[in-house]
Amino acid sequence: MLQLRIELAEHDYRYHVLDAPVVPDAVYDRLYQELVELESRYPRLVSPDSPTQRVGAAPAAGFREVAHGLPMLSLDNAFSREDLENFDRRVQERLDSAGDLQYSAEPKLDGAAINLWFENGELVRAATRGDGRVGEDVTHNVRTIHSVPLRLRGSGVPRLLEVRGEIFMPREGFRRLNEAAQKAGEKPFANPRNAAAGSLRHLDPRLTASRPLALFAYGVGTVAEGSLPPRHTEVLDRLSDWGLPVAPEAELVTGVAGCLGYYARMLEKRAELAYDTDGVVFKVNDVDLQARLGTVARAPRWAVAYKFPAEEQLTTVESVHFQVGRTGVLTPVARLEPVFVGGATVSNATLHNLDELHRKDVRPGDTVIVRRAGDVIPEVMSVLLERRPPQTSPVRAPERCPVCSSPVLRVEGEAALRCTGGSACPAQRKEALRHFASRRALNIDGLGSQLIDQLVDTDLVHKPGDLFRLTTSQLQQLDRMGERSATKLLEAMSRSKATTLERFLYALGIPEVGEATSKALARHFVRLSALMTASAEEFAEVEDVGPIMAGHITAYFQAPHNQEVIQDLRALGVHWSEEARPDDAGTAERPLKGKTFVLTGTLAGMTREEATARIEALGGKVTSSVTAKTSYLVVGDKPGSKLAKAEKLGVEVLDEGQLGQSILGVSEK
Ligand code: IVH
C-alpha cells in the first residue's frame, strides 16, 4: 500500500504539476483501483496522504475559523510607470541603497489566496485569507485539488511550513464549466476568479473536486525547524523542488528597467496565458532586505502589484444596430456610452449574433459589463438586470438590410443573418475592399477605411479592379485629398500589384479562406490556373482544407462574376511569381521543423522577437512555458524558474551561444 501511494503520488505530480505524465490514464486507474481495494480490506492502514483520500469528507455545516501562523498580507498597487518608480525610490531610500535592486517578478494571479500548512511535509490544513489574521478552514476542499501535494517530496522540508499561494481556475476549465452550466440551464460564473473562490468555499468537497482548480505557490509564512534560501526566487525554486507548482513565468529582474520590461512582456502575453492575471507582482528578492523594510498597515513595503488595465467595466447601452460584414453577415453591435477598458476607450461592442443577442437580452438603456481583453474585439458580457430601466423592449431582428434594404435571410442551422444584396450592397462592397487592401492582403498603403467609404459612396469604385483605374483628378475630388496624397496613393496601389499568390488568394476574400489556408493553397497548387480548375477532391489533399471549405473554394471559382474580377485584376497588372518557393522543397531548409523552443532570461545578442523570428523561419516553434514537449530551453542572462523546470523535465538547455552556433548558424556567416 505504501508503494502504491508513493507511485500514485508521483503520477499525480507528473500529471498535474509538471504537465508531463509518464503513464497512460488506464495504468493510473488500475494502480488507483488496486489501492482502493487494499484500503477497503485494511481500513486501519488508510493514511490521510493517500491519493484516495482527496475527496473524503462529507458536506460540512460551515467552515471553522483558523488563525494563520503569520498574517496574510495584501499588496499595494501601482497603476503607472510613475507609481512603480516611486515604489522603487521609497525602497532604495529606506535601505540607503544606491544602484539597481533585484526583484522577483511574478504574474499576479487572479484567484483566491490560500494558506497551506505542512507538518513534517504533510498537508494538514488549508485556509482562505479571511481578514488576513484568521481565515476559513477549507482543508477538505483543497485536498481535492490535484496540483496541491498532500505530502511534499524531496529533502530539507522544514518541520513546520506555511505555503502561500493562489487557487485559480485555468481559463480552459472555466470555459468548459460554464458551457456545462449553460447546457444544464444553470447560471454561469461571471469570471474564473468568482468560479475559483466559489468552488473553494463550497460546503461539499465532492463539488469542489469536480471543479478544475489549480494552485500556484508564491511565498511562505511560518518556517520552523528548518530553513529556506536567502532570496525569494530561490525560495520559489525550493517550493517547486518540493513538488509545489510555481508560475512558470516567474523571473528575476534588475531595477525599475527590468520591472518595466517584465510588465510589458507579461502584458503582451496576458491574453495567451492559460490563466487570468490582473497584473504583475514585484518583490525585493533579498529576504534580509524584506525583513529590514517590514510592513506598513497590512501590506509589505518590499512588494508591489503593478496592475494591468482592467478588462471589464460597466457602461450603458445607447442603441443596438446591425453591422453588415464582407460576406453579408449581419452582426448585432451595441453602441455604448464610451468607457475606458482594457487600455482603450470603447464605444461599440459586439454581440456576435442573433442567438447571443437574445440569450443576453441586451436592450437600449441597459447597464452592461463590457470586456476588452488583449487585441480581442470588445464584447458585451452580460446585463445587470437589477439596473434595467422601466419600459424597455427586446431588440428585434431586422427583416431588411439596414444598408441596402435587400431582404435578410436567416440561414438554416446557422445563427447568422445574411443580407442577400451581395455586391449590390455598399456595406458588403466596402468590407470586401477593406479586406482586399488590408496589410496582409494586397497591402495598399494609405487606403484607409474612410477613404474606401468615400470611394464606394461616390460610386468611383464597385469592384477591386476599379481601384487600379483611379486617376489623380478623381482622387482629388475626395475630402482631405490633395495632389500630393493622391499621387502617393496611386504609387502605393501600383506597388501593391507586385504580390504573391498567397496574398492574392487571401485578398479575394473567399468565404472561410483565411491567411493560413491561402498559404497552404498557394504552396500546394503554385499556379492560380491549377487552383481555379481543381476539383473538390484535389482540395481535400491540401492540409487543413475540409470538405466544407473545399465546397466554398470551388463554388467561388466557378462563379462567372468572380472569374471576371480575377481576369480584370490580372489584366490591370496584378502579378506574382508562379514558381515553387525554396522553402517548399521539404525539410532540408526547415531544419527546426517539429522542434519547440522556450526562451527565458535576457539574450545579449538579439531580442526575443529576433530570436523567435529566426527560429520560426527555420520551421521551429516558440512557446511560452516549459513542458515535457519542449525540445530546447534557451537561457539568457538571469533565467527564472523555467530553468529549474526544464532541468526537472530533462529538457535540453542551450545558452545563447549554442543557439546561435549550432542552430541558427549565426557564427558561420
Ligand atoms: S504576494 C506579501 N504574489 O494578490 C504579499 N500575491 O493583492 C502577499 N496574488 O492576497 C501576496 N498573485 O491573493 C503575491 N505572485 C503573487 C500573487 C499574489 C496573486 C494575490 C494574493 C494576495 C493579493 C494581494
Residues whose N, C-alpha, C, O or C-beta is under 5 A from the ligand:
A	BS01	IVH	L73 S74 L75 E106 P107 K108 L109 A112 A113 E166 Y218 V281 P300
